[in-house]
Amino acid sequence: MKLKTALFITISSLSIFAQSQTAWLNANLFYALQVRVTNRYLHYHTPVDFQKYNLEKIKSFEEISGRANTDENSNFDKSLTGIHYFYNRRIIDFDQNGNPVKFFYFYYDRDEGKTTFYEMTFLYDGSGLMSGATIYLKDTTGKVDWGRELLFTINADKVTTIRSKNIMTVPDWLPDVNYQVIYRKNGSIEQITDSGHPLSFSFDEKDRMISMSLIPSVYSYAFTKEGKIATITETPMFEDPITTKFNYDKNGALLSAGWGDQNISKIIDYRNGPDGLPLTAREVIMMSGYIEDITNYEYRYTKW
């Protein structure tokens, strides 16, 4: 069985409280734009659960992931802590209403020796609805390589389209953003699609994402009766689907997520703080009973 795209889920399991449609729309637009800009699978429900962040007065959330340290024989050892080298780093800054105002994404491809650093800034109108954004691609020194503005069309307090406008020269390989947001009669989000890219998101009547099509895979989401993510099924083209299952403690904090059988498995275990937010996590890939790879995660929070 071929290893599938990593399903790194962190805050995704937080309780989903009753929220306004504006809050859900902001959160889903935020997620859809993250995926479009990075063209990568990223964690869903981060940070859809605005009320949880507000309750804990979170001003900034940071996640760092990287390859775990090995012993003197280059073997993985679960007892070893720390990170040998980075894979990626995400920072999300929030306003006091729990809306994301900045998104930083650093990705390191060790095989190609390539680093990528995106910075996105989000604007909101007087009603609290996301109304604009800018995107910059920078190098590790902070030098801007290219920039774009995202223009939002708003009708009847709903974002209907999002289109990109170049602030400066952008590379030929970078496609435009052409999002259309489709709603049901009750005002809930039904779909977000991109006319210039085979990327789409579908939502249930509670505004929760239930499907995402991101070549080469389709991701399907199921929820528990409490509103937490129960499973995520990845169905790649021409390959068997893989279903990641989530486990929680009695207070609803995420304990683990993973999939596998006796031949291959991928399990991520979380160590949470007293507020139920993760502090560290370890993802272990096993093949035929042996450790193939370990990724360690560290989480940091700044409060208001």
C-alpha positions as CSV (number, residue, x, y, z in Angstrom):
1,M,0.0,0.0,0.0
2,K,1.4,3.4,-1.0
3,L,1.8,6.1,1.6
4,K,-0.8,8.7,1.2
5,T,-0.7,12.4,1.7
6,A,-0.1,13.1,5.4
7,L,-3.2,13.9,7.3
8,F,-1.8,16.2,10.0
9,I,-4.8,17.1,12.1
10,T,-4.3,19.2,15.2
11,I,-6.9,21.7,16.3
12,S,-9.3,20.0,13.9
13,S,-10.9,18.1,16.7
14,L,-12.0,21.0,18.9
15,S,-15.6,21.2,19.9
16,I,-17.8,22.9,17.4
17,F,-20.1,25.2,19.2
18,A,-23.1,27.0,17.8
19,Q,-21.7,29.9,15.8
20,S,-23.1,32.6,13.5
21,Q,-23.1,32.0,9.8
22,T,-20.7,34.9,9.4
23,A,-18.2,33.2,11.7
24,W,-18.5,29.9,9.7
25,L,-18.2,31.7,6.4
26,N,-15.1,33.5,7.5
27,A,-13.5,30.3,8.8
28,N,-14.3,28.4,5.6
29,L,-13.1,31.2,3.3
30,F,-9.9,31.3,5.4
31,Y,-9.4,27.6,5.0
32,A,-10.2,27.6,1.3
33,L,-7.7,30.4,0.6
34,Q,-5.0,28.7,2.6
35,V,-5.4,25.6,0.5
36,R,-5.5,27.6,-2.8
37,V,-2.4,29.6,-2.1
38,T,-0.3,26.7,-0.8
39,N,-1.8,24.1,-3.1
40,R,-1.4,21.7,-0.2
41,Y,-3.7,19.7,2.0
42,L,-3.9,21.6,5.3
43,H,-5.7,21.0,8.6
44,Y,-9.4,21.6,8.6
45,H,-11.1,23.1,11.4
46,T,-8.1,25.4,12.1
47,P,-9.5,27.7,13.3
48,V,-13.2,27.1,12.5
49,D,-13.9,26.9,16.2
50,F,-13.7,30.6,16.9
51,Q,-15.5,30.2,20.2
52,K,-12.9,27.9,21.6
53,Y,-10.1,30.3,20.8
54,N,-12.1,33.2,22.2
55,L,-12.8,31.2,25.4
56,E,-9.1,30.6,25.8
57,K,-8.3,34.2,24.7
58,I,-5.9,33.0,22.0
59,K,-4.1,35.8,20.2
60,S,-1.7,33.7,18.2
61,F,-1.3,30.0,17.5
62,E,1.9,28.4,16.2
63,E,2.6,24.9,15.0
64,I,6.1,23.6,14.1
65,S,6.6,20.1,12.6
66,G,9.8,18.3,11.7
67,R,11.6,15.1,11.4
68,A,12.4,13.5,14.7
69,N,15.9,13.0,16.0
70,T,17.5,9.6,15.6
71,D,20.1,7.6,17.6
72,E,23.7,7.2,16.8
73,N,22.8,4.5,14.3
74,S,20.3,6.8,12.5
75,N,17.4,4.7,13.8
76,F,14.2,6.3,15.1
77,D,13.5,6.0,18.8
78,K,10.2,7.0,20.4
79,S,12.0,8.0,23.5
80,L,13.9,10.8,21.7
81,T,12.3,14.2,21.7
82,G,12.9,17.4,19.6
83,I,13.1,18.1,15.9
84,H,16.1,17.3,13.7
85,Y,15.0,19.6,10.9
86,F,11.9,21.5,10.0
87,Y,9.1,20.4,7.6
88,N,6.8,23.4,8.1
89,R,5.8,26.2,10.4
90,R,2.4,27.8,10.6
91,I,1.4,30.9,12.6
92,I,-2.2,32.2,12.8
93,D,-2.8,35.6,14.4
94,F,-6.4,36.5,15.6
95,D,-8.3,39.6,16.4
96,Q,-10.3,39.8,19.6
97,N,-13.3,38.5,17.9
98,G,-11.5,35.3,17.0
99,N,-11.1,36.1,13.3
100,P,-7.8,35.2,11.6
101,V,-6.0,38.4,10.6
102,K,-2.7,36.9,9.5
103,F,-1.5,33.6,8.3
104,F,2.2,32.7,8.0
105,Y,3.2,29.4,6.3
106,F,6.8,28.2,6.0
107,Y,7.5,25.0,4.2
108,Y,10.9,23.3,3.7
109,D,11.5,20.7,1.0
110,R,14.7,19.0,2.1
111,D,14.9,16.9,-1.1
112,E,14.9,19.9,-3.3
113,G,16.6,22.2,-0.8
114,K,13.7,24.7,-1.3
115,T,11.9,26.9,1.2
116,T,8.6,28.6,0.7
117,F,7.2,31.4,3.0
118,Y,3.7,32.7,2.5
119,E,2.2,35.6,4.4
120,M,-1.6,36.4,4.1
121,T,-3.4,39.3,5.7
122,F,-7.2,39.4,6.0
123,L,-9.6,42.4,6.3
124,Y,-13.1,42.5,7.7
125,D,-16.0,44.9,7.2
126,G,-18.1,46.6,9.9
127,S,-20.3,43.6,10.3
128,G,-17.3,41.3,10.9
129,L,-17.5,39.6,7.4
130,M,-14.2,38.8,5.7
131,S,-14.0,41.4,2.9
132,G,-10.4,41.4,1.5
133,A,-7.0,39.9,1.7
134,T,-3.4,40.2,0.5
135,I,-0.9,37.4,-0.3
136,Y,2.9,37.7,-0.4
137,L,5.5,35.1,-1.1
138,K,8.8,35.9,0.6
139,D,12.2,34.3,1.0
140,T,13.7,33.5,4.4
141,T,15.2,37.0,4.7
142,G,11.8,38.6,4.3
143,K,12.3,39.8,0.7
144,V,9.1,39.9,-1.2
145,D,9.1,37.8,-4.4
146,W,5.5,38.5,-5.5
147,G,2.3,39.8,-4.1
148,R,-1.4,39.7,-4.8
149,E,-4.6,41.4,-3.6
150,L,-7.8,39.4,-3.2
151,L,-10.9,41.3,-4.3
152,F,-14.1,40.2,-2.6
153,T,-17.6,40.7,-4.0
154,I,-20.2,41.0,-1.3
155,N,-24.0,40.8,-1.9
156,A,-26.6,40.8,0.8
157,D,-24.0,40.2,3.5
158,K,-22.6,37.2,1.7
159,V,-19.2,36.8,-0.1
160,T,-20.1,35.6,-3.6
161,T,-16.7,35.8,-5.5
162,I,-13.1,36.2,-4.7
163,R,-10.6,37.2,-7.5
164,S,-6.9,38.0,-7.4
165,K,-5.2,41.1,-8.7
166,N,-1.5,41.3,-9.0
167,I,0.2,43.8,-6.8
168,M,3.6,43.1,-8.4
169,T,5.0,40.7,-11.0
170,V,4.1,37.1,-10.3
171,P,5.6,34.0,-11.9
172,D,3.9,32.4,-14.9
173,W,3.2,29.2,-13.0
174,L,1.0,30.9,-10.4
175,P,-2.6,30.7,-11.4
176,D,-5.3,33.2,-10.5
177,V,-7.7,32.8,-7.7
178,N,-11.3,32.7,-9.1
179,Y,-13.5,31.6,-6.3
180,Q,-17.3,31.4,-6.5
181,V,-19.3,30.8,-3.3
182,I,-22.6,29.1,-3.6
183,Y,-25.3,29.2,-0.9
184,R,-28.5,27.3,0.0
185,K,-31.8,29.1,0.4
186,N,-31.3,29.1,4.2
187,G,-28.0,31.0,3.8
188,S,-25.7,28.1,4.6
189,I,-22.6,27.5,2.4
190,E,-23.1,24.8,-0.2
191,Q,-19.9,25.0,-2.3
192,I,-16.8,26.9,-3.0
193,T,-15.3,26.4,-6.4
194,D,-12.5,27.8,-8.5
195,S,-13.3,28.4,-12.2
196,G,-9.6,28.2,-13.1
197,H,-8.6,25.2,-11.1
198,P,-10.0,21.7,-10.3
199,L,-10.4,22.6,-6.6
200,S,-13.7,22.5,-4.8
201,F,-15.2,22.4,-1.3
202,S,-18.6,21.1,-0.3
203,F,-20.4,21.8,3.0
204,D,-23.4,20.5,4.9
205,E,-26.3,22.6,6.2
206,K,-24.3,23.4,9.4
207,D,-21.6,25.0,7.2
208,R,-19.1,22.2,8.0
209,M,-16.9,21.0,5.2
210,I,-17.8,17.5,4.2
211,S,-15.7,17.1,1.0
212,M,-12.7,18.7,-0.6
213,S,-11.4,17.8,-4.1
214,L,-7.7,18.6,-4.3
215,I,-5.8,16.7,-7.1
216,P,-4.9,13.9,-6.8
217,S,-7.3,13.1,-4.0
218,V,-10.8,13.7,-2.7
219,Y,-11.2,14.1,1.1
220,S,-14.5,13.2,2.8
221,Y,-15.4,14.3,6.4
222,A,-17.8,12.7,8.9
223,F,-18.7,14.2,12.3
224,T,-19.7,12.8,15.7
225,K,-23.1,13.7,17.2
226,E,-21.1,16.3,19.3
227,G,-19.9,17.9,16.1
228,K,-16.3,16.7,16.3
229,I,-14.5,15.2,13.3
230,A,-15.0,11.4,13.5
231,T,-13.2,10.4,10.3
232,I,-11.5,11.8,7.2
233,T,-11.4,9.5,4.2
234,E,-8.8,10.3,1.5
235,T,-9.6,8.7,-1.9
236,P,-6.6,9.2,-4.3
237,M,-6.9,8.6,-8.0
238,F,-6.4,5.0,-9.0
239,E,-5.6,4.0,-5.3
240,D,-7.6,2.5,-2.4
241,P,-9.1,5.0,0.0
242,I,-7.7,5.5,3.5
243,T,-9.8,6.5,6.5
244,T,-8.3,8.3,9.4
245,K,-10.2,7.9,12.7
246,F,-10.1,10.3,15.6
247,N,-10.2,9.5,19.3
248,Y,-11.1,11.9,22.1
249,D,-11.0,12.0,25.9
250,K,-14.1,12.4,28.0
251,N,-13.7,16.2,27.9
252,G,-13.5,16.2,24.1
253,A,-9.8,16.8,23.7
254,L,-8.1,15.0,20.8
255,L,-6.0,12.1,21.9
256,S,-5.0,10.5,18.7
257,A,-5.7,10.1,15.0
258,G,-4.6,7.5,12.6
259,W,-5.1,4.6,10.2
260,G,-3.4,1.3,9.3
261,D,-3.2,-2.4,9.5
262,Q,-0.5,-5.0,10.3
263,N,1.5,-4.0,7.2
264,I,1.5,-0.2,7.4
265,S,0.1,2.4,9.9
266,K,0.2,6.1,10.6
267,I,-0.8,7.2,14.1
268,I,-0.4,10.6,15.7
269,D,-0.7,11.0,19.5
270,Y,-1.2,14.3,21.3
271,R,-0.2,15.6,24.6
272,N,-2.7,18.3,25.7
273,G,-2.6,21.1,28.2
274,P,-5.2,21.6,30.9
275,D,-7.3,23.7,28.5
276,G,-7.5,20.8,26.0
277,L,-5.2,22.4,23.4
278,P,-2.3,20.3,22.2
279,L,1.2,21.1,23.4
280,T,3.1,18.4,21.5
281,A,2.4,15.5,19.2
282,R,4.2,12.6,17.6
283,E,3.3,10.9,14.4
284,V,4.7,7.5,13.8
285,I,4.7,5.5,10.6
286,M,5.1,1.8,11.0
287,M,5.9,-0.7,8.2
288,S,5.8,-4.4,8.9
289,G,6.3,-3.8,12.6
290,Y,9.3,-1.4,12.2
291,I,9.4,2.4,12.6
292,E,9.7,3.9,9.1
293,D,9.5,7.6,10.1
294,I,8.6,9.9,13.0
295,T,7.4,13.5,12.8
296,N,7.3,15.6,16.0
297,Y,5.0,18.6,16.5
298,E,5.3,21.5,18.9
299,Y,2.5,24.0,19.6
300,R,2.7,27.5,21.1
301,Y,0.0,29.9,22.1
302,T,0.0,33.6,22.9
303,K,-3.0,34.9,24.8
304,W,-4.6,38.4,25.0
